[in-house]
């Protein structure tokens, strides 16, 4: 139960109130002999018990929420367990002593020096209750953290498979094969040496697709080698109508989700007109800790084949590896996608 949000949720506040009323009655019956003697005594006993219940329950819930935000169960479970138990016990003792001082003074007129002995005698019960609450919060918190982690891992597996399938489909779909084979058939008659090189590049391209299909991340260096094969085939097909510039010097620890650059370049080719009158210019460059893929915009209608899943797939995958989001900057003249470079552990 989230204490700060209770005021905005009347039903939750009512439940919190009723739970503390019930706990107050348990405290009266268990620890306050004579608390049901008459209505006046009962009222004082109830307000006394209720003040203890609310400060203990509400305070511990606030501490639990704060620690949950600061310390992860999955990353540092031992640290979180000790921090939570220590914080719970420290708060419980302090809050109980202060509330007892207040109640003794208000209802009985006792100064702290006179009520101290009675408070110390009842302190072990507070420690016991706080310890039980600490263990409950620790067990429940760890269980739900483990459950969320398991669900996220399963979600990652499903989305990773979907992304790999989409990437693989983009590479070997009939349109890509048809266009590549058409280019190759022309080269066989016109330029046999270039045809041999085209076949080698095509072989390297499909080898990379098969090698990377089971990998979550690949070195940026390998991705760039793959992209050079891919762009060679595109430029052989479109000739001077397509200009692709790659200005990236990868570091050894730079990594990337497989076929990210291929998908971005393929999207640019797919969604823009490419002709002698309107050549398409694509730039791939490294900017600090990101890669930028930019092209001039000369949009064309792509028909029903465009499901707009490419950027969505990339965004979902990078969300699991980096807190830095993928940036998409658009205008009438340009379309730019900025992808974070991932680092090896």
Rosetta blueprint (number, residue, H / E / L):
1 X L
2 X L
3 X H
4 X H
5 X H
6 X H
7 X H
8 X H
9 X L
10 X H
11 X H
12 X H
13 X H
14 X H
15 X H
16 X H
17 X H
18 X H
19 X H
20 X H
21 X H
22 X H
23 X H
24 X H
25 X H
26 X H
27 X H
28 X H
29 X H
30 X H
31 X H
32 X L
33 X L
34 X L
35 X L
36 X L
37 X L
38 X L
39 X H
40 X H
41 X H
42 X H
43 X H
44 X H
45 X H
46 X H
47 X H
48 X H
49 X H
50 X H
51 X H
52 X H
53 X H
54 X H
55 X H
56 X H
57 X H
58 X H
59 X H
60 X H
61 X H
62 X H
63 X H
64 X H
65 X H
66 X H
67 X H
68 X H
69 X H
70 X H
71 X L
72 X L
73 X L
74 X L
75 X L
76 X L
77 X H
78 X H
79 X H
80 X H
81 X H
82 X H
83 X H
84 X H
85 X H
86 X H
87 X H
88 X H
89 X H
90 X H
91 X H
92 X H
93 X H
94 X H
95 X H
96 X H
97 X H
98 X H
99 X H
100 X H
101 X H
102 X H
103 X H
104 X H
105 X H
106 X H
107 X H
108 X H
109 X L
110 X L
111 X L
112 X H
113 X H
114 X H
115 X H
116 X H
117 X H
118 X H
119 X H
120 X H
121 X H
122 X H
123 X H
124 X H
125 X H
126 X H
127 X H
128 X H
129 X H
130 X H
131 X H
132 X H
133 X H
134 X H
135 X H
136 X H
137 X H
138 X H
139 X H
140 X H
141 X H
142 X H
143 X H
144 X H
145 X H
146 X H
147 X H
148 X H
149 X H
150 X H
151 X H
152 X H
153 X H
154 X H
155 X H
156 X H
157 X H
158 X H
159 X H
160 X H
161 X H
162 X H
163 X H
164 X H
165 X H
166 X H
167 X H
168 X H
169 X H
170 X H
171 X H
172 X H
173 X L
174 X H
175 X H
176 X H
177 X H
178 X H
179 X H
180 X H
181 X H
182 X H
183 X H
184 X H
185 X H
186 X H
187 X H
188 X H
189 X H
190 X H
191 X L
192 X H
193 X H
194 X H
195 X H
196 X H
197 X H
198 X H
199 X H
200 X H
201 X H
202 X H
203 X H
204 X H
205 X H
206 X H
207 X H
208 X H
209 X H
210 X H
211 X H
212 X H
213 X L
214 X L
215 X L
216 X L
217 X L
218 X E
219 X E
220 X H
221 X H
222 X H
223 X H
224 X H
225 X H
226 X H
227 X H
228 X H
229 X H
230 X H
231 X H
232 X H
233 X H
234 X H
235 X H
236 X H
237 X H
238 X H
239 X H
240 X H
241 X H
242 X E
243 X E
244 X E
245 X E
246 X E
247 X E
248 X L
249 X L
250 X L
251 X L
252 X L
253 X L
254 X E
255 X E
256 X E
257 X L
258 X L
259 X L
260 X H
261 X H
262 X H
263 X H
264 X H
265 X H
266 X H
267 X H
268 X H
269 X H
270 X H
271 X H
272 X E
273 X L
274 X L
275 X L
276 X L
277 X L
278 X L
279 X L
280 X E
281 X E
282 X E
283 X E
284 X E
285 X E
286 X E
287 X E
288 X L
289 X L
290 X E
291 X E
292 X E
293 X E
294 X E
295 X E
296 X E
297 X L
298 X L
299 X E
300 X L
301 X L
302 X L
303 X H
304 X H
305 X H
306 X L
307 X L
308 X L
309 X L
310 X H
311 X H
312 X H
313 X H
314 X H
315 X H
316 X H
317 X H
318 X H
319 X H
320 X H
321 X H
322 X L
323 X L
324 X L
325 X L
326 X L
327 X E
328 X E
329 X E
330 X E
331 X L
332 X L
333 X L
334 X E
335 X E
336 X E
337 X E
338 X E
339 X E
340 X E
341 X L
342 X E
343 X E
344 X L
345 X L
